[in-house]
Amino acid sequence: MSTQTKSTVAVIDYGMGNLHSVAKALEHVADENTEIVVSSDPAVIDAADRVLLPGVGAIRDCIAEMKAQGLIPVIQKAMAEKPFLAICVGIQSLMAHSEENGGVDCLNHFEGNALFFGNNHKDVDGTKLKVPHMGWNQVKQTMKHPLWEGIEDGARFYFVHSYYIVASNKEEVAGTCNYGHDFCVALARDNVFAVQFHPEKSHKDGLQLYKNFIHWDGKP
């Protein structure tokens, strides 16, 4: 009997992110032919069939750790070659620049910036809104995409962030949310998909997105 080669999903470990909960969520939806590996080894990441870039905390520390561990070349190579998913601060790291920490240059995969909601962020009626934006919010899907498969438009996902994405190319915006104003929470181009929310904290719809990623061939 022939044995099927396992497909691997590499979760990049650069010291920033709740890797345990991300890996557990992926393992929960993975089939017997999929292996989830958490690694900081460029060779392991490069050999994986799919790559996930997590992120928690300050963007300056995230980019600094990627550089210090020599991971930026393998991240850029993965984004050029295979299904790639970035979550939370991971999406911010793919932008050109972030206002956080006095201004940080990021990986510049997507044109645009991460901007601060502000200390005096208000709703349209003048009600002051808390920053960070924390908790459940509805996501409007602005393009059809394999990673939205089985997820209703307007489904709620879990957020924790003080900076939001402003994308230069509106055609790459795959999802938006409203917190005082509309802003981008998902970006997609070719084999790369990135989200601001935490799928691993978003119950069934977050798990569905991870399941979709595990089976995604990288085509829009």
QUIGI-V779398 format. One record per residue. SS is DSSP state (hx for helix, st for strand, lp for the rest). NEAR is the number of other ideal C-beta (glycine too) atoms within 8 Angstrom. D_CENTER is the distance of its C-alpha to the mean C-alpha in whole Angstrom. Layout:
BEGIN
SS;NEAR;D_CENTER
SS;NEAR;D_CENTER
END
This chain:
BEGIN
lp;2;39
lp;3;36
lp;4;33
lp;5;29
lp;4;27
lp;7;24
st;10;21
st;12;18
st;17;14
st;14;14
st;14;12
st;13;12
lp;9;14
lp;11;15
lp;6;16
lp;11;13
lp;12;11
lp;8;13
hx;10;13
hx;6;16
hx;9;14
hx;14;11
hx;11;14
hx;9;16
hx;13;14
hx;14;14
hx;8;17
hx;7;18
hx;10;18
lp;10;18
lp;5;22
lp;3;25
lp;6;24
st;11;20
st;8;20
st;11;17
st;10;17
st;8;16
st;10;17
lp;8;18
lp;6;20
hx;9;19
hx;6;22
hx;10;20
hx;15;17
hx;9;19
hx;7;21
lp;13;18
lp;7;17
st;15;13
st;14;11
st;15;8
st;13;7
lp;16;6
lp;15;8
lp;8;11
lp;7;14
lp;7;15
hx;15;13
hx;9;17
hx;9;17
hx;15;13
hx;13;15
hx;8;18
hx;11;17
hx;12;16
hx;9;19
hx;6;21
lp;9;20
lp;8;20
lp;13;17
hx;9;16
hx;8;18
hx;11;17
hx;14;13
hx;10;15
hx;9;17
hx;13;14
hx;11;13
hx;5;16
hx;6;17
lp;10;15
st;11;12
st;14;9
st;14;6
st;15;3
st;16;2
lp;15;5
hx;14;7
hx;13;5
hx;16;5
hx;17;8
hx;15;9
lp;16;9
lp;17;12
lp;9;15
st;10;16
st;13;15
lp;9;18
hx;14;18
hx;8;20
hx;4;23
lp;8;20
st;11;18
st;7;18
lp;14;14
lp;10;14
lp;9;15
lp;8;13
lp;14;13
lp;8;16
st;11;15
st;10;15
st;14;13
st;8;17
st;8;18
lp;13;19
lp;6;22
lp;4;25
lp;5;27
lp;11;24
st;9;26
lp;8;26
lp;6;28
lp;4;31
lp;6;31
lp;6;29
st;8;28
lp;11;24
lp;7;23
lp;10;20
lp;8;17
st;14;16
st;6;16
st;6;17
st;6;16
st;12;16
st;8;16
lp;14;14
st;9;16
st;12;15
lp;8;16
lp;7;17
lp;4;17
lp;11;15
hx;9;15
hx;12;12
hx;13;14
lp;8;17
lp;6;19
lp;11;17
lp;5;19
lp;7;18
lp;7;18
lp;9;17
st;10;16
st;15;13
st;11;13
st;14;12
st;8;13
st;10;12
lp;8;15
st;13;14
st;13;13
st;15;12
st;10;15
st;12;14
lp;6;18
lp;9;18
hx;5;18
hx;4;18
hx;10;14
st;13;13
st;13;12
st;13;12
st;12;14
st;13;15
st;9;18
lp;11;19
lp;9;22
lp;6;21
st;5;18
st;11;15
st;13;12
st;14;9
st;16;8
st;15;9
st;12;10
st;7;13
lp;5;15
lp;9;13
st;13;10
st;14;7
st;13;4
st;15;4
lp;13;6
lp;14;7
st;12;8
hx;14;9
hx;12;11
hx;8;13
lp;13;13
hx;6;16
hx;5;17
hx;13;15
hx;16;12
hx;13;14
hx;12;14
hx;14;11
hx;13;11
hx;10;14
hx;14;14
hx;14;11
hx;14;14
hx;6;17
lp;12;15
lp;6;17
lp;8;15
lp;6;17
lp;6;16
END
